Structure formats: C-alpha cells, structure tokens
Amino acid sequence: MKHVELFKDFLKDAVNLDDTRIKSIETSTEAIKNVVRASAWAPHVRGWMEQGSWAHKTIIKPVDQGEFDADLIVFVQPVDDWEAAKYIQTLYDAFRANSTYKEMVKRWSHCVTITYANEKKVDIAPVLVNRGGSQRLEVCNRDSNQFEPTEPRQYTEWLVQRNSYSGANSFRKVTRLIKYLRDIKTRFNCSSVLLTTILGYRISQVDQGSSLFADTPTALKTLFGRMDDWLQSNPLKPAVTNPYLPDENFADDWTGEQYANFRDQIHRYRKWIDDAYDEQDRSESIAKWRRVFGGSFAAGVVVDEGKSVGHVVVANMRSNLVDASHFAGDLVDAIKRFGGSILPASFNRRPYMEAPRWNKAPANQQILVTVRADLHRNNLGTQRVKEIQSLESLVAGNWLHFRATTRMGLPFLPAEHTVMWRVTNTDEAAARENALRGKLEKPESDNCRWEHLKYRGVHLVEAFLILRRTNLIVGQSEAFRIMIE
C-alpha cells in the first residue's frame, strides 16, 4: 500500500529540515555576507548563491539531531597574480580577524567553514568569474593550488528541471527519503551530490505527467527501481558525471568496494520497498515500510492503534452481537464472556510489528512451526505449572517458557536453525508503560524464550525459523495469543 498521507507526515515530522532551522540558515548566511563585505578581503564580490542540498531543496534533518550543513558560494572578480590557494587562505584570515567568528572558522581544500556549536555548519566557497578573460566559473583548490571548472547554476537548474518532470515535487521528496535511508541505516557510503546526480539521471522529460511519479511512494518505488536496474547493469563502478561538466566525475572518490556495497544494499532495499508498496494488508504494509525507514515512520499511528486495539474490538463486538450491546467491560472481560471468536484475523497483524529482514525460502522448502508455552512460577525452569493453550486466561507475575517445535513436538536444533521470536504487546496497559513491543528478538541458547507476564490484555508471540546454512526463513508460526488478566 502507498500510505500517501503517512508519507506526508513522515516527511514533515522526521525527514524535512524544519522551518526554524531553515530560517536559522538564512539569518546566519546574511550575517556571514555582511562580515565578508565589511572585511579587508581583496576580491570584489559579484554575488552570492545557495549551493548543495539547501539550494536543491533536498536538505534533511540530521537523524542524530546533530549539526546540519549548508553551502554558500561567493562569486568574485579575480585578483591579478593570485594563486588558487590564496583565495581560501585570505577568506579564512578575514573570518579569523572577526571577533565573533575567529574561533568558529576552519579552512579546507575548497572552502572555509563556520561551525555553530551543536547546530549547523556553513561552507563558504569562492568561485572566480571569467578569470583570464574567458567565459568560465572556477573554484579554488587550496591543497593542489589549482583552479577547477564548476557550473553551480546550471547544475542547480538541471535538478530543478528534473523535479519539474515529477508530480507534486516528488523527485525532491524521494531524494530526501533516500538520503534519510542512507543516514538512518548507515549501510552504504554515498555523498549527497553523488546520490542526487544518480537519481537525477533516472528521470527525464518523457516522465512528465506519468503516473509513475504521481505521488511520493510511487515515485520512490519508480526511482529506486530504476537506480537498482542501472546499478545491476554495472558490475563495476561507472562514471557519474556532472551533466554540464563531463570531466567532473562525482564517483571519483568512491572506492570499488564502496560501490559494490552500495550496489548490493540498494538491491536489498529495492526488494523491501517493492514488498511494502505491493502489500495489501494495511498493518503489514506499515510494518514493512517501517522496516525500510525505521520506527519514525507512522509513529503516531502505531501508538494510537496499539493503545486502542481493545476498544476497537469491543466496539465492533457490541455492534455485531445482540447480547453484547450493553457490555461494559474491556477486551479481556469480553473474551472471557463471549470467547476468542470476537477477535478478528487482523488482530494478529499490528503495524508496529517488525517485518523480518531475512528473505523467505521457496514455498516447497517451508516447514510447519508450532509455538508451545509452559507456565512457570519463575524463569529458572524449576517451578513448571503446566502447558497452556492460546488465549488461556493467565494472571500477571508468572512466567511463560516458549518453544518452537515441529508438528510432532520436536525442537529445532540450534546447530541447524535459529528461532527468532516476535513478541507483540497490545492495549492500554502496555501503552501506558511505553511497552508496545513488536521487534524480532533473539532466543535463549536452546532456541526457546522466557517472557514475564505483566500487562493486562491480549499479546502475541510468533516464531520465525531461519535455516543457518542459507540464512532464509523456512517457517513461521501462527501467532500464539497470550491473555493476561
């Protein structure tokens, strides 16, 4: 499913740099311009330009709440007899001479950087206009003391044009989402300019008005799929050139190993994105999108639905059962009175359940997995009470010992299989304690798992059987329902 509105909220709440920080950049850059104008820096300033993610409107919020970067170009008239390194050095000296910025400035190969502690960084890069009388723009490389051609205006215009081919600014939104994926997963290395350029080459004028870019999740599926197809067709690192400077290859700093990893990871995430998009069950689809983008996706929906699940089931029961119209209890009371049949099949699917990251083995390799549970007074295994059944009424304070078995009740040997457990809490009592679990968790050494009975409500326990030899899921149990009074 697409979940267009959830993507809209996700971008606004978790991905996009907020208006306060955007205004902070604008305020800081105006102050920086004033410092340069008032300084003794010799080059004549011909103008300024936003550059990078800020100019391209693909800047995102730092996932670690750390500093964010903004790039600023200062166009200058060349100074006779100045070498490239001198432009960077003297700009650095101008900020060092200012009492406000002297401890905030650093110099690099192509720019100087003003760092605002724990907030942001602004890179200021001098660009020379028509040095030597030729129609050209050049940046300065302090390390090599060389002038290098650049085309920031045309490159920005190229990205603006790419975005115009997509509906509702979906190209920019997708670029932000993929940068967020890069930063939240930390599984691949790819600079923002390189990633943005790769994506830019994956859309063209023929896509204008196409349903493939009609909304954000559809555009994400389209662009990600095209990027993966291009990567899979290039086993070795290809060039990714500036569309207006063919000699500038943004992939130069990528090692072969980094490229191979990027290629593999994009292929992996492409499968996850397609799976989430194509999934028709709402809760399953949300869970699969959360596998891609983490717990911040649909976070509000997850909490609300987890907390209200009991109310929803009871309300539906009152509407559908004549003798339940005046029932005043909660979900546990309702099951004890009317039976487990009041629980819909969808109860076993919660949007905050973690979707497995392992691939499934083919259907003909799947094994039936059954969850069995024993009631214990403690988690030492010394005070077993009995084996329990799904939805059997239990009191808080005791322990359950879960086993994953074959149809015949035999255990799966840890040497051959790993059993991953998904324990999902529901309803108000768990929500009050921020305990709406749903993650996949490791087993004990014998592939079993202990759980403490705590929260009133109906909770779910599932076992996923992973064959060690192939690292594929070869079995998944039905959800075992735990009802705690």
C-alpha positions in Angstrom: 0.0 0.0 0.0 1.1 3.6 -0.7 0.0 5.4 2.5 0.4 8.8 0.9 -0.8 10.7 4.0 1.6 8.7 6.2 4.5 9.6 3.9 3.4 13.3 4.0 3.5 13.2 7.8 6.8 11.3 7.9 8.5 13.9 5.7 7.2 16.7 7.7 7.9 15.2 11.2 11.1 13.2 10.7 12.8 14.0 7.3 12.5 17.6 6.3 14.6 20.3 7.9 12.1 22.4 9.8 11.3 26.0 9.1 13.0 27.2 12.2 16.3 25.7 11.1 15.8 27.0 7.5 15.3 30.5 8.9 18.4 29.9 11.1 20.5 29.2 7.9 19.1 32.3 6.2 19.9 34.5 9.2 23.4 33.1 9.6 24.3 33.4 5.9 23.2 37.1 5.9 25.5 37.7 8.8 28.3 35.9 7.0 27.8 38.0 3.9 28.0 41.2 6.0 31.2 40.1 7.6 32.8 39.5 4.1 31.5 42.8 2.8 32.9 44.7 5.8 36.3 42.8 5.8 39.5 43.7 4.1 39.2 40.7 1.8 40.6 41.9 -1.5 38.4 40.1 -4.2 35.5 42.1 -5.4 32.3 40.3 -4.6 29.9 39.9 -7.6 27.2 37.9 -5.9 26.1 35.0 -3.7 24.4 31.8 -4.3 23.0 28.9 -2.2 24.5 25.6 -3.2 24.2 21.9 -2.4 21.2 20.3 -0.7 20.0 23.7 0.6 19.7 25.2 -2.9 18.3 21.9 -4.4 15.7 21.7 -1.6 16.8 18.2 -0.7 18.3 19.1 2.7 17.2 16.8 5.5 17.1 16.9 9.3 20.1 15.2 10.9 19.0 11.8 12.1 21.2 12.1 15.2 19.9 15.6 16.0 23.4 16.8 15.3 24.7 19.6 13.0 23.3 20.2 9.5 25.3 21.6 6.6 24.6 24.5 4.3 26.7 25.6 1.3 27.2 29.2 0.2 29.0 30.3 -2.9 30.6 33.8 -3.2 31.2 34.8 -6.8 34.3 37.1 -7.0 36.3 39.1 -9.5 39.7 37.5 -10.0 42.7 39.3 -8.4 45.7 39.7 -10.6 48.6 37.3 -9.8 46.6 35.5 -7.0 47.1 31.7 -6.9 44.1 29.4 -6.1 45.2 28.7 -2.5 45.3 32.4 -1.7 41.6 32.9 -2.1 40.8 30.3 0.5 43.6 31.4 2.9 42.7 35.1 2.8 39.0 34.4 3.2 39.9 32.3 6.2 42.0 35.2 7.5 39.1 37.6 7.1 37.0 35.5 9.4 39.9 35.0 11.8 40.1 38.8 12.1 36.5 39.0 13.2 35.9 38.6 17.0 32.6 36.7 16.5 33.9 34.1 14.0 37.6 33.7 14.8 37.1 30.6 16.9 34.3 29.2 14.6 36.2 29.1 11.3 38.2 26.3 9.7 39.7 26.1 6.2 39.5 23.1 3.8 40.5 22.4 0.3 37.8 24.3 -1.5 36.0 26.4 1.2 36.1 27.8 4.7 33.6 26.5 7.2 31.8 28.4 10.0 30.6 26.0 12.7 27.8 26.9 15.1 28.3 24.6 18.1 25.8 21.6 18.1 23.6 23.3 15.5 24.9 23.8 11.9 27.9 24.4 9.6 28.0 26.8 6.7 30.6 26.2 4.0 31.7 29.3 2.0 33.3 28.6 -1.3 34.9 31.3 -3.5 34.0 31.0 -7.2 36.0 33.1 -9.7 34.2 34.6 -12.6 35.8 34.8 -16.0 39.5 34.5 -14.9 41.8 35.5 -17.7 39.0 36.9 -19.8 37.5 33.6 -20.6 33.8 32.9 -20.0 34.0 30.4 -17.2 33.5 29.8 -13.5 36.2 28.2 -11.3 36.5 27.0 -7.7 39.8 27.1 -5.8 41.6 24.0 -4.6 43.9 25.1 -1.7 45.5 21.6 -1.5 46.7 21.4 -5.1 46.8 25.2 -5.6 44.8 24.8 -8.8 41.7 26.4 -10.3 39.0 23.9 -11.2 36.0 24.5 -13.5 32.5 24.5 -12.0 28.9 25.1 -13.1 26.8 25.5 -9.9 24.0 27.5 -11.6 23.5 25.1 -14.4 23.7 22.0 -12.2 21.1 23.5 -9.8 18.9 24.4 -12.8 19.3 20.8 -14.1 17.9 19.4 -10.7 15.1 21.9 -10.8 14.2 20.7 -14.3 14.4 17.0 -13.1 12.0 17.9 -10.3 9.6 19.6 -12.7 9.2 16.3 -14.5 7.7 14.7 -11.4 4.3 15.4 -9.8 4.0 17.3 -6.6 7.8 17.8 -6.2 8.1 14.0 -5.8 11.6 14.0 -7.1 12.8 16.2 -4.3 10.8 14.3 -1.7 12.2 11.0 -2.9 15.8 12.3 -2.8 15.2 13.4 0.8 13.8 10.0 1.7 16.7 8.1 0.2 19.2 10.4 2.0 17.3 9.7 5.2 17.5 6.0 4.5 21.3 6.3 4.0 21.7 8.2 7.2 19.3 6.1 9.4 20.7 2.7 8.2 24.4 3.7 7.7 24.7 0.7 5.5 26.2 2.4 2.5 28.5 5.3 1.6 27.3 7.8 -1.0 27.8 11.6 -0.9 24.7 13.7 -1.3 25.8 15.2 -4.6 26.6 11.8 -6.0 23.4 10.3 -4.8 21.3 13.3 -6.1 23.0 13.1 -9.5 22.4 9.4 -9.8 18.8 9.9 -9.1 18.7 12.9 -11.5 19.8 10.8 -14.4 16.9 8.3 -13.7 14.1 10.8 -14.6 13.6 12.6 -17.9 11.1 14.7 -19.8 9.2 11.7 -21.0 8.1 11.1 -17.4 6.3 14.4 -17.1 2.7 13.7 -16.2 3.4 10.0 -15.8 1.5 8.0 -13.2 4.9 6.6 -12.1 5.6 9.9 -10.4 2.0 10.8 -9.3 2.8 10.7 -5.5 5.7 10.3 -3.2 5.6 6.5 -2.5 5.0 5.7 -6.2 7.9 8.0 -7.2 10.1 6.3 -4.6 9.3 2.9 -6.0 9.9 4.1 -9.5 13.2 5.9 -8.9 14.6 3.3 -6.6 13.8 0.6 -9.1 15.4 2.5 -11.9 18.5 3.1 -9.8 18.8 -0.6 -8.9 18.3 -1.6 -12.5 21.1 0.8 -13.5 23.4 -0.5 -10.7 22.8 -4.1 -11.5 23.7 -3.4 -15.2 27.1 -2.0 -14.0 29.0 -4.6 -12.0 32.0 -2.3 -11.9 31.9 1.4 -10.8 30.6 3.6 -13.6 31.2 7.3 -14.0 28.6 9.7 -12.6 29.4 13.0 -14.4 28.2 16.5 -13.9 25.7 17.0 -16.7 27.4 20.3 -17.6 31.0 19.3 -16.9 31.7 15.9 -18.4 35.2 15.9 -17.0 33.8 16.2 -13.4 33.1 12.6 -12.2 31.3 12.7 -8.8 32.1 9.0 -8.4 35.9 9.6 -8.3 36.1 9.4 -4.5 34.1 6.1 -4.4 36.3 3.1 -4.0 35.4 -0.1 -5.8 34.5 -1.7 -2.5 32.2 1.1 -1.6 30.5 1.0 -4.9 29.9 -2.8 -4.7 28.4 -2.4 -1.2 26.2 0.4 -2.5 25.0 -1.7 -5.3 24.2 -4.6 -3.0 22.4 -2.5 -0.4 20.3 -0.7 -3.0 19.3 -4.1 -4.4 18.3 -5.2 -1.0 16.2 -2.1 -0.1 14.6 -2.1 -3.5 13.0 -5.5 -2.6 11.8 -4.1 0.7 10.3 -1.1 -0.9 8.5 -3.1 -3.5 7.3 -5.5 -0.9 5.9 -2.7 1.3 4.3 -0.9 -1.7 2.7 -4.1 -3.0 1.4 -5.4 0.4 -2.4 -5.1 0.5 -2.9 -5.6 4.2 -2.7 -2.2 5.9 -0.9 -3.2 9.1 1.5 -5.5 7.3 2.3 -2.7 4.8 3.0 -0.2 7.5 5.3 -2.7 9.3 7.2 -3.3 6.0 7.6 0.5 5.4 8.9 0.7 8.9 11.5 -2.0 8.0 12.7 0.4 5.3 12.6 3.7 7.2 12.7 2.8 10.9 10.4 3.5 13.8 9.8 7.1 12.9 7.6 6.1 10.0 3.9 6.1 11.1 5.0 6.5 14.7 1.8 8.3 15.8 -0.4 5.7 14.0 1.5 2.9 15.7 1.0 4.2 19.2 -2.7 5.1 18.7 -3.6 1.8 17.1 -1.6 -0.2 19.7 -3.3 1.6 22.5 -6.9 1.4 21.1 -6.9 -2.1 19.8 -9.0 -3.4 22.7 -11.6 -0.6 22.4 -11.9 -1.2 18.7 -12.6 -5.0 19.1 -15.1 -4.4 21.9 -16.9 -1.7 20.0 -17.2 -3.9 16.9 -18.5 -6.7 19.1 -21.2 -4.5 20.6 -22.3 -3.7 17.1 -22.4 -7.2 15.8 -23.6 -9.3 18.8 -27.1 -8.7 20.0 -26.4 -9.9 23.6 -23.3 -7.7 23.8 -24.9 -4.3 23.1 -24.8 -3.3 26.7 -21.5 -4.9 27.6 -19.3 -2.6 29.6 -16.0 -4.5 30.1 -12.7 -4.4 28.3 -11.2 -6.9 25.8 -10.2 -9.4 28.4 -13.6 -9.4 30.0 -15.2 -9.7 26.6 -13.1 -12.8 25.6 -13.9 -14.5 28.9 -17.6 -13.9 28.4 -18.0 -14.3 24.6 -15.0 -16.4 23.6 -12.0 -15.8 21.4 -14.1 -15.7 18.2 -14.7 -12.0 18.8 -11.0 -11.4 17.7 -10.7 -10.7 14.0 -8.0 -12.3 12.0 -6.5 -8.9 11.6 -5.8 -8.8 15.3 -2.6 -10.8 14.7 -1.3 -8.1 12.4 -0.1 -4.9 14.2 1.5 -2.0 12.2 4.4 -1.8 14.8 5.4 -5.4 14.3 9.0 -5.6 12.9 9.0 -7.1 9.4 11.6 -9.8 9.1 14.8 -8.7 7.3 15.5 -12.2 6.1 14.2 -13.5 2.8 11.8 -16.4 2.7 12.8 -19.7 1.2 10.5 -21.1 -1.6 7.2 -22.5 -0.6 8.3 -26.1 -1.1 11.0 -25.6 1.5 8.7 -24.2 4.2 8.4 -26.2 7.5 5.4 -26.1 9.8 6.3 -24.4 13.0 4.2 -24.6 16.2 4.6 -22.4 19.3 4.1 -24.2 22.6 4.1 -22.5 26.0 4.6 -23.7 29.6 3.6 -21.7 32.7 6.2 -21.3 35.4 6.4 -19.6 38.7 9.9 -18.3 37.9 12.3 -18.1 34.9 14.7 -20.7 36.3 12.8 -23.6 35.0 12.4 -25.1 38.4 8.6 -24.5 39.1 6.7 -25.5 36.0 3.0 -25.4 36.5 1.5 -26.7 33.2 1.4 -26.3 29.4 -1.1 -23.6 28.4 -3.2 -23.0 25.3 -3.6 -19.9 23.2 -6.0 -17.4 24.8 -6.0 -19.3 28.1 -6.6 -16.8 31.0 -3.4 -16.1 32.9 -2.6 -13.9 35.9 0.3 -11.4 35.9 3.5 -12.2 37.8 4.2 -15.7 36.5 6.5 -16.6 33.6 6.0 -18.4 30.2 8.6 -20.5 28.5 8.1 -20.6 24.8 9.3 -23.4 22.5 9.1 -23.7 18.7 8.5 -27.3 17.6 7.7 -29.4 14.6 4.2 -30.8 14.1 5.4 -33.8 16.2 6.5 -31.6 19.0 10.2 -32.0 18.3 12.5 -29.0 18.9 14.6 -27.3 16.2 18.3 -27.8 16.9 20.4 -24.6 17.3 23.2 -26.0 15.2 20.8 -26.2 12.2 18.2 -23.5 12.8 17.9 -20.2 14.6 14.5 -19.3 16.0 13.8 -15.6 16.2 10.9 -14.5 18.4 8.4 -11.7 17.8 6.7 -10.7 21.0 4.0 -8.1 20.5 2.2 -6.3 23.3 -1.1 -4.5 22.8 -3.7 -2.4 24.5 -3.7 0.4 27.1 -1.8 -1.2 30.0 1.3 -1.8 27.8 0.9 1.5 26.1 1.0 3.4 29.4 4.4 1.8 30.1 5.7 2.5 26.6 5.8 -1.3 26.2 4.1 -1.8 22.8 6.8 -4.3 21.7 6.9 -5.9 18.4 10.5 -6.4 17.5 12.2 -9.6 16.5 14.3 -10.9 19.4 17.0 -13.5 19.8 16.3 -16.8 21.5 17.9 -18.4 24.5 20.8 -20.8 23.8 18.2 -23.6 23.2 16.1 -21.6 20.8 13.5 -21.1 23.4 12.4 -17.8 25.1 11.2 -16.7 28.5 8.6 -13.9 29.0 7.3 -12.3 32.2 3.5 -11.9 32.4 2.9 -8.1 33.1 0.3 -6.2 31.2 -3.4 -6.8 31.1 -4.6 -7.5 27.5 -4.1 -9.9 24.7 -0.5 -10.2 23.4 1.1 -12.1 20.5 4.1 -14.5 20.3 5.4 -15.8 16.9 8.4 -17.9 16.0 10.4 -17.4 12.8 12.6 -20.4 11.8 15.8 -19.5 10.0 18.0 -22.1 8.3 21.6 -21.3 9.3 23.0 -22.7 6.1 21.1 -20.4 3.8 20.0 -17.6 6.2 16.5 -17.9 4.8 13.2 -18.1 6.7 11.9 -21.7 6.3 9.0 -21.4 8.7 6.7 -19.0 10.5 4.3 -20.0 13.3 0.8 -18.8 13.7 0.5 -16.1 16.4 0.1 -17.6 19.9 -2.2 -15.4 21.8 -1.4 -14.6 25.5 -4.3 -13.2 27.6 -3.3 -11.7 30.9 -5.9 -10.6 33.5 
